[in-house]
Structure formats: structure tokens, C-alpha cells
Amino acid sequence: MSKNNQPTLEIKRHSLSHILAAAVLEMFPEAKLGIGPAIDTGFYYDFELPRTLIPEDLPLLEEKMKSLISQNLPFEKEVISIPDALSAFEKANQPYKIELINELKKEGEDEVIIYRTGSFVDLCSGPHVESSGELNQKSFSLEKTSGAYWRGDEKNPMLQRIYGLAFDTPKELRTFVALKKEAAKRDHRKLGKELDLFTFSDLIGPGLPLYTPKGFIVRNEIINYSRELNTKIGYEEVHTPNINKAELFKVSGHYEKYKDDMLEVHSHYTEEKYYLKPMNCPQHTQIFAAKKRSYKDLPLRFSDFANVYRDEKPGELAGLTRLKYFAVDDGHCFCSEDQVKDEFIKVMDVITEALKTYGLTDYSIRLSLRDPEKKEKYIGDDTIWDESESLLRDLLTETNITFKEEIGEAAFYGPKVDIIVKDCLMREWQICTVQIDKNMPERFDLTYIDKDGTERRPVMIHRGIIGSAERLMAILIEEYAGKFPVWLAPYHVKVLSVSEKVLKETHTLVQTLKDRGLRIEEDLREESVGKKIADAIKDKVPYIVVLGEKEAKSGNIAVRKRDEKEIKEYSVDDFATLVKDDITKRTIF
């Protein structure tokens, strides 16, 4: 419950999942019940049903839900013994609930909690609303169905999952539905195909994108901008191998804590295990360790854009936002304790600059800490963690950065400052990060000689200015609806010839603009000018240049800016200067 004793949105959503299950049992009395939690946008419930649901079923189920809500049915909590629970659910022929009860029994539980809502009974620890009448019938809707393996395990039966949307008010629901429709229009997978940026191949495998020439330009511009920011704060680029001996990851802790997410590589000539690297940090420790280091060498800053690899489950892959391989604008700084603050400020400054450049200025800061109740998930002792968490907290406080703390979101080797960006569709993305790590220097026995001649451990700062280039590319495609700023666009300008009479002049213009450093696409097809302009608009090119006989004679060009109908006349030099200025300033329009 909330402070004013009103049910929270999460409680309402979970209660609606029970109402949905009750409605499904009315429609399909033989249905087998899975689980039905609240989620960020509403709720879902998994069912084994006698037939596959069709879209027309959802409005019928929704009406049944509203009917149950209007009956103002109480949610009645009961604590019953394990034998009684097993007997009740065996009688109801609910095998999935029986499985859950038997697991609780194995864990030593003697009793379970059930909730009754009218004639519907479910195994659930709650909490719920007092009665169904507290749920607003206009604040929820059933959204879609999908397949879902029982408990997320592909070895288990495939169930049918019904998703529902639920919010506090009808207005919030309408707003979310409108955003969903807009998100469908902006979906980077759809736009990526339409704009010919990337593709996937079944022969290559899921989560492994192929970038077209246009897509490569966008991805490369993102990486090159991060390179520019790296240089600004003194990072030097290194390059490290994609495969590494298992021993490296055993020392770093990845083998122990992250092995299930790593892809194993087999050699024909050795029994030695190798893995595709999930991160660059262990390799960077070995560059540091390659020779004796002095305090005079510090801070030592490495950046790396080599691909990293994660063994994501097929169901978790999502366009460019969740992949099996990607490039992180990765960087690691090895420094002394008294240098950490300056390094932290430098990184936060370029992160702020990058987000402003991309137009992602709605963001929050999270201090991600380890969960003290689940220490087995992390490496290192309490002393190192307490020092690292206090250090990051103090840095945020001293630099007047507003932040919130989140337990359980730390990396397995250290606490993090995560920048959470909210996009134009009100979705949140964790993009940038700064992490303090005292564990890997300890595990790899990294040292430097201090001023007094003693050996000391460096502090290792992990940082990503924008994180994964691929993920950011997906976010930006949707943020801009495919209308990239000039500097990011695959082509800055598209030049259209009016007729074959001006082909020679068109070639000359294209080459002149290319010589000025612009990316140019030309359209010399024997099509009408209207058709060529329509196609250029569809391609979302920042500038369209039309060259006809008039322009060929005058030496000037007719220019149409994206999203503007007005055509303006420029000299070639003035136009090239205008576009170059947009590129240099990284203007967003």
C-alpha cells in the first residue's frame, strides 16, 4: 500500500492479473494456470489452453474482466498447509501450481498463501487490492498474446502468455497506447530495413547484424565521435583479441560469475579452453602488467573498440538493442587514489557533452551498489566494496551530482555510476557508465612504484561514454525517427538530375561536393523530378539538391532542406560551407 493507504500501481496490476486468470477460466474451464506477475507497463499471465488464442479472444476476455471487477469481489488472503494446498490444486487439476507448491515444500515451508477472488483461487503471496471494485475498468486493456516457456526454460512446455496494459488513470493508458503506436512507426528494425542500414541472416545467426555501407557510416560516426572525446581527456586507443584463454577470465572473475553469458571457442590443436571476450577489462590489465609502472606513468588510460560477445538467449535478442556481438566505447584508467576525482570529473564531462550532442538531455544518475544479501554474486571482500562504494558516493556528492542509489545493480567487480537516459517515447536506457574497481587490480596483482619507492595498487576506473555503439544507433534511429543529424547521416546530400541533358554538370557538382568532404548520393535515373524528390524524402536525406538546365547555366543550385518545402538557391561554395558548418557543429535539425 502507498502512504495514504491507497493501493500502489504494482498492486493494482498484480490484482488485474488474477482477474484475467479468473476470466480465462470462465472462457476455458480446463485451462492450466502458470504465473501472473505485474510488469513495468501492466501485467501478464501464462496459461496452457485447449486452443491457440486469436486476436478476437482478447476483447471477450476484457469484457469478462470488467464484469468481474463490477461485482466488487473481495481479494481474501488465506494461509493453508502444504497438504491442503496440494489437495486443492490437485482437485482443480492445476499441475503448474502443484509444481510450485512442491518446490516450497522442498525449501522447508509448511504453509502457503492463497488468494480467493469470488470462485477463483490462486497460489500467491500478494498483496492485492481489498476488492475488485477498486480497479478502474477504463485504466487497463489486454494488449497481445505470445508464446512463453514455463519458467523460461525451453525444455518445459510452451504456454500462452496474455499481456495487459494497466495504469492509474485512463489518460495515462491513452498516453501510453499513443506512445506505443509512435514507437511502432519509429521501430529501428523497421526503419533500419527501410533506410538500408543493416540486415540479419539466418545463415549467419540471430543477434549478429550485417551493416550495409549506409549503416556502417552511421555506426562509424558514432565510434569516431567517441574517439574524439577519448582523445580530449587523454585516452589512447589499444586493440585486443576477440578470443582469450579461459585462465584470463578465471583470474578476472568472469569465469566464476559470468561464464553462462560467455561463448566458448574450441581449438583443433589444443585442449586449452578459449572464450570470446564479453568485456575488454581483463585484457587491459595485461597491457598495464606488461612492464614496470611508476607513479610518473599514472594515470594510464586505454580505450578499445574491439567487438565483445555475449551468449544471449534467442528470446532475449532485440534488433540492435540486444545482440551477441557489439562494440563498446570501452575505456579503463589505471590511477592512484588521489587521481580518481579528477579522472571521474573528466569522464562525466565528456559523457555530458556526448549526451548534449546526441540530444539525449533527459537523464538521471544512478549509484549502482551490490546487494549485501547476495554477496555470492560478487568478487572481493567487504573492505574493498565498502571503500569503492564510499568513494563513488563521495565523488557524486562532492561534484554536486544529484543521484539515487540502487541496491543490486553493481557490476560483479565493483560499484557503478550509471546514466539512465529517457528517450522521446519515455523509455529508459542505461547507456553511459563509470565504475570503480579495486578488485581486478588485486586479482591480477597490478602494482606501480610510488614516490617513496613502495609498491601500491592502482585504482581501475571502467567507463563507457555512450556504451554500445549498436545500442546507441538503435536508440538514435528511434529518437530521430530515422532523420539523422547531418553529421550522422549516411549521406549529407542527395543530388538529383532533372534530365540527361545535365548529366555532365551533375557529375561535376557531385565531385566538387565530395572534394569538399561531403558524403553525396546522386540520382541520375530517368524518372520525373517529383518521383526523385519523393524518394529522397523517403530516404530522409538532410539536403536535396536539384540540378536542371537553369542551374547548370547559372552555376547556382536549388536546395531543399529536409522537412521544408521551400527551395532556396545557393552558390556551390555557399552551400558546401553551410553543410560543413552543420557537420562541424554537429547540429541537430
Secondary structure, DSSP 4 states (H G I P E B T S, - for coil): --TTSPPPHHHHHHHHHHHHHHHHHHH-TTPEE----EETTEEEEEEE-SS---TTHHHHHHHHHHHHHHTT-BEEEEEEEHHHHHHHHHHTT-HHHHHHHHHHHHTT-SEEEEEEETTEEEE------SBGGGS-TTSEEEEEEEEEEGGG-TTSPEEEEEEEEE-SSHHHHHHHHHHHHHHHHH-HHHHHHHTT-EE--TTT-TT--EE-HHHHHHHHHHHHHHHHHHHHTT-EEE---SEEEHHHHHHHSHHHHHGGGS-EE--SS----EEE-S-SHHHHHHHHTTS--BGGG-SEEEEE--EEE----GGG-BTTTB-SEEEEEEEEEEE-GGGHHHHHHHHHHHHHHHHHHHT---EEEEEEE--TT-GGGS-S-HHHHHHHHHHHHHHHHHTT---EEEET-SBTTB-EEEEEEE-TTS-EEEEEEEEEESHHHHHTT--EE-TTS-EEPPEEEEEEEEEEHHHHHHHHHHHTTT---TTTSS-SEEEEESSGGGHHHHHHHHHHHHHTT--EEEE--SS-HHHHHHHHHHTT-SEEEEE-HHHHHHSEEEEEETT---EEEEEHHHHHHHHHHHHHHT---
